[in-house]
Amino acid sequence: MKREEPYKVNELIRAREVRLVSDDGAEVLSLSAALEKATQADLDLVEISPNAKPPVCKIIDYKKFLFEQKKKQKELKSKQSKVTIKEIRFGPNTEDHDFQFKLKHAKGFLSEGAKVKAFVFFKGRSIVFKDRGSILLLKFAQELEDYGVIEQMPKLEGKKMIMMINPKKKS
């Protein structure tokens, strides 16, 4: 099975006339004249913009052109930053040692550049301690002041009280 090419090349171009773009400028030629020029230069006629009237073509080395396009895509992809979200779960009655342990992990996550989603999970009747949950999350945020900024204040969603913390920008 042959792979679909992203651009039309040489004989695959179906327009009667094309706008040939080069370093010298642009000119409208018949397809046969443009193909003749490409053959003389020992290069390919590549349809760059098929929707234009007439379609825009360039005389270039097609394989080199594809390589350059892939390289540009790869470079753009590498510049994108992937946001990872790390979750830290508390109970409404979390003891100080567990709190410190989870705080240490959160500091590590934030310094690596990950977002932290801290939440207090209320089981059964522990939902009556909503205030304890919000106090715990606010204390957590206060401890992480040097590492991150609160994106979302503690908010109750069902049986979870959730708070989001973004890492501080490194300057």
Summary of the structure (lengths in Angstrom):
residues: 171
radius of gyration: 29.7
end to end distance: 51.4
largest distance: 83.4
contacts: 438
relative contact order: 0.11
helix: 39%
strand: 32%
